Amino acid sequence: MKRIRNLISVTCIFIISINLIVMPQLAGTEEILHALASDEVWEVNQASQESVKEEEAAGSLPEELQNLHAISAVLMDAKSRRVLISKDGQTMRPMASTTKIMTCILALEAMNAENESAENEGTQMESAGEIVTVSKNAASQPKVHLQMSEGEQYYLEDLLYSLMLESHNDSAVAIAEHIAGSVEQFAEKMNEKAKEIGCTNAHFVTPNGLDAEDDGGKHSISAADLARIMSYCILESPKAEEFLGITQQKSYSFSNVEGTRNFTCTNHNLFLDMMEGAISGKTGFTGEAGYCYVGALENGGRTFVVALLGCGWPNNKSYKWVDTKKLMQYALKTYQYRDVWKEPALREITVENGIPDDQELFGDAKSTPVLQTEEGKQKELQVLLSESEQVEVTVCQEETMQAPVTKGTEAGYVCYTLNGEVLKKYPLVIEEEIPVKNYAWVFRKICKKYMMIN
């Protein structure tokens, strides 16, 4: 009889405990999971905000940059791709031969891919030996051109110098057809690459930048996206070193494969000799685009890119150099790297229905998240800033979480922003496993406590 009373007592205590401890927690589980899944705490559509941020920069052009000749102009920090100065930087305009930086980097990366494929197959292939056969279409391209003839053959590497130093339109088409089979298919690759780089206002139709239009629209780009592509070419592409080598070459001589014709190309990027640290650039002109330019400069660990569209028409050929120097000089005197790292103050999180460290029946588990940085890196965040710019640090972490919680579960973030633009976001994670108070655990705890009482 005594055993039956004990069993009834334990059962009653178990049921009461379940109602007090487990059921209230489970009741809210669906709502909690829904909130976490919808990420209501923080949701930033960076692409949609980009235009607003850049036009804010445009609205606050310093006095010394008020008289830029270019219709559209952008100064960019190449490493972060942050737009520092923008004058109508999001409007798409014809880009003329600045297009050829995309043609060049696609060709270089295609050569790289073919080499890797050959190595995987156990064969050897030299990029310099890759031969391009000139089509009728390529040979018919207007000036500026190499004056190729249909059926002639050239080494692909040689044509890249023709493309970037002299801006030959026939070389661009010959390269495009060799890489993709046709100009149209190459344009598809250009547009795919632009999206991969992060461009949102770019549409490529031709590999040489001549004014053209297809079903997708006019061959055009924004100054911001042109600067993004150059930043990719000089810093991020696996072929960045080769790209810089070509665009920095003062002159280059070569012949066709048969050796019956000889050529010398001269670099027309005068900016290379205008400012110390100039590392790359490409000029362009068409009747619709006007003079265009995109160039890069490196100084003291800083890398700046300037992109100009519609920077004057004939008789104003020097405007692009004036604007480029003005923007680069402003960048050099205004922007320096600063360490904006701040150690965040993190709060303890309540893990509802979690087993606490003291293993007590009543009460929830507690855990303080840790900030997760890249492995092996110091806690610092170097950002290129002007003296007046201030980075904001926001800590957003969960107040409560629902057990069970696995090791490494994200519980919030620390976000660094500048003028509404996200510079860096560090996750906050739980470092230990926190199991749930399930029925079996509660029952065992009750039995143990009852036995201790008796």
Long-range contacts (C-beta under 8 A, 24 or more apart in sequence): 6-450, 6-454, 9-450, 10-446, 10-447, 10-450, 13-446, 13-450, 14-442, 14-443, 14-446, 17-361, 17-442, 17-446, 18-439, 18-442, 20-362, 21-353, 21-361, 21-362, 21-437, 21-442, 22-353, 22-437, 22-438, 22-439, 22-442, 25-352, 25-353, 25-402, 25-403, 25-437, 26-353, 28-352, 28-402, 29-402, 32-400, 32-402, 33-402, 41-396, 41-398, 41-412, 42-396, 42-413, 42-415, 44-422, 46-421, 46-422, 47-200, 49-420, 49-421, 50-90, 50-200, 50-224, 51-90, 52-420, 53-83, 53-419, 53-420, 53-421, 54-83, 54-86, 54-89, 54-90, 54-224, 55-86, 55-89, 55-90, 56-419, 57-83, 57-84, 57-85, 57-86, 57-89, 57-419, 58-85, 58-86, 58-87, 58-88, 58-89, 61-85, 61-87, 62-330, 64-326, 64-330, 65-326, 65-327, 65-330, 68-323, 68-326, 68-327, 69-311, 69-312, 69-316, 69-319, 69-320, 69-322, 69-323, 70-223, 70-308, 70-309, 70-310, 70-311, 70-312, 70-319, 70-320, 70-323, 71-290, 71-309, 71-310, 71-311, 72-222, 72-223, 72-307, 72-308, 72-309, 72-310, 73-223, 73-306, 73-307, 73-308, 73-309, 73-311, 73-323, 73-327, 74-222, 74-223, 74-224, 74-226, 74-227, 74-305, 74-306, 74-307, 75-227, 75-304, 75-305, 75-306, 75-327, 75-328, 75-330, 75-331, 76-224, 76-227, 76-228, 76-231, 76-304, 76-305, 76-306, 76-307, 77-302, 77-303, 77-304, 77-335, 77-384, 78-227, 78-230, 78-231, 78-234, 78-235, 78-296, 78-303, 78-304, 78-305, 79-231, 79-235, 79-302, 79-303, 79-384, 80-383, 80-384, 80-423, 81-198, 81-227, 81-228, 81-231, 82-384, 82-418, 82-421, 82-423, 83-224, 83-227, 84-304, 84-331, 84-335, 84-384, 85-327, 85-330, 85-331, 86-223, 86-224, 87-223, 88-223, 89-222, 89-223, 89-224, 90-201, 90-222, 90-224, 91-201, 91-222, 91-223, 92-201, 92-202, 92-203, 92-218, 92-220, 92-221, 92-222, 93-220, 93-221, 93-222, 93-223, 93-289, 93-309, 93-310, 94-209, 94-211, 94-218, 94-219, 94-220, 94-286, 94-288, 94-289, 94-292, 94-309, 95-209, 95-219, 95-220, 95-221, 95-226, 95-284, 95-289, 95-292, 95-309, 96-209, 96-284, 96-285, 96-286, 96-289, 96-290, 96-291, 96-292, 97-167, 97-208, 97-209, 97-282, 97-283, 97-284, 97-285, 97-286, 97-292, 98-209, 98-226, 98-282, 98-283, 98-284, 98-292, 98-293, 98-294, 98-307, 99-172, 99-204, 99-206, 99-207, 99-208, 99-209, 99-219, 99-284, 100-163, 100-164, 100-167, 100-172, 100-207, 100-208, 100-209, 100-282, 100-284, 101-164, 101-229, 101-230, 101-233, 101-243, 101-282, 101-294, 102-190, 102-193, 102-194, 102-204, 102-229, 103-163, 103-172, 103-175, 103-176, 103-186, 103-190, 103-207, 103-208, 104-160, 104-163, 104-164, 104-233, 104-243, 104-246, 104-247, 105-193, 105-229, 105-232, 105-233, 105-237, 105-239, 105-243, 106-179, 106-186, 106-189, 106-190, 106-193, 107-156, 107-160, 107-175, 107-179, 108-160, 108-237, 108-239, 108-242, 108-243, 109-237, 109-238, 109-239, 110-179, 111-156, 111-157, 111-239, 112-238, 112-239, 127-156, 127-157, 128-155, 128-156, 128-157, 129-155, 130-155, 130-156, 130-157, 130-178, 131-155, 131-156, 131-257, 132-156, 132-159, 132-174, 132-175, 132-178, 133-178, 134-170, 134-174, 135-173, 135-174, 135-177, 137-173, 137-177, 137-183, 138-170, 138-171, 138-173, 138-174, 138-177, 139-170, 140-170, 141-169, 141-170, 141-172, 141-173, 141-208, 141-210, 142-169, 142-210, 143-169, 144-168, 144-169, 145-169, 145-170, 145-171, 146-170, 146-171, 146-263, 148-174, 152-256, 152-257, 152-258, 152-261, 153-256, 153-257, 153-258, 154-254, 154-256, 154-257, 155-254, 155-257, 158-252, 158-254, 160-246, 161-246, 161-249, 161-252, 161-254, 161-265, 162-254, 162-263, 162-265, 164-246, 164-247, 164-267, 164-282, 165-246, 165-249, 165-251, 165-252, 165-265, 165-266, 165-267, 165-268, 166-265, 166-266, 166-268, 167-268, 167-282, 167-283, 167-284, 169-208, 169-210, 172-206, 172-207, 172-208, 172-209, 173-207, 173-208, 175-207, 176-207, 183-207, 184-214, 187-214, 191-216, 194-225, 194-229, 197-228, 197-229, 197-232, 198-228, 199-225, 199-228, 199-229, 200-225, 201-225, 202-226, 202-229, 209-284, 209-286, 209-289, 210-286, 211-286, 211-287, 211-288, 211-289, 221-309, 222-309, 223-307, 223-308, 223-309, 224-307, 226-294, 226-307, 226-309, 227-294, 227-305, 227-306, 227-307, 229-294, 230-280, 230-294, 230-295, 230-296, 230-305, 230-307, 231-296, 231-303, 231-305, 233-280, 234-279, 234-280, 234-296, 234-303, 234-305, 235-303, 243-280, 244-279, 244-280, 247-280, 247-281, 247-282, 248-272, 248-279, 248-280, 269-295, 270-321, 271-295, 271-321, 271-324, 271-325, 274-321, 274-324, 274-325, 275-325, 275-328, 275-329, 279-303, 283-320, 291-316, 291-317, 291-319, 291-320, 292-320, 293-320, 293-321, 293-323, 293-324, 295-324, 297-328, 297-331, 297-332, 299-332, 301-337, 302-331, 302-332, 302-335, 302-336, 302-337, 302-384, 304-328, 304-331, 304-332, 304-335, 334-386, 334-387, 335-384, 335-385, 335-386, 336-384, 336-385, 337-382, 337-383, 337-384, 337-385, 338-382, 338-383, 338-385, 339-380, 339-381, 339-382, 340-381, 340-382, 340-383, 340-385, 340-391, 340-393, 340-416, 341-379, 341-380, 341-381, 342-393, 343-379, 344-371, 344-393, 344-395, 344-414, 345-395, 346-370, 346-371, 346-395, 346-397, 346-428, 347-397, 349-397, 349-398, 349-399, 349-400, 349-401, 349-411, 349-430, 350-399, 350-400, 350-401, 351-400, 351-401, 351-402, 351-403, 351-405, 351-434, 352-400, 352-401, 352-402, 352-403, 353-402, 353-403, 353-436, 353-437, 354-401, 354-403, 354-404, 354-405, 354-434, 354-435, 354-436, 354-437, 355-403, 355-434, 355-435, 355-436, 355-437, 355-441, 359-445, 361-442, 361-445, 361-446, 361-449, 365-403, 365-434, 367-401, 367-405, 367-411, 367-430, 367-431, 367-432, 367-434, 369-397, 369-411, 369-412, 369-428, 369-429, 369-430, 369-431, 370-428, 370-429, 370-431, 371-414, 371-426, 371-427, 371-428, 372-426, 372-427, 372-428, 372-429, 373-426, 381-416, 381-423, 381-424, 383-416, 383-418, 383-423, 385-418, 389-418, 389-419, 390-418, 391-416, 391-417, 391-418, 391-423, 392-416, 392-417, 392-418, 397-428, 401-430, 403-434, 403-435, 403-436, 403-437, 404-433, 404-434, 404-435, 404-436, 405-430, 405-433, 405-434, 406-430, 406-433, 407-431, 407-432, 407-433
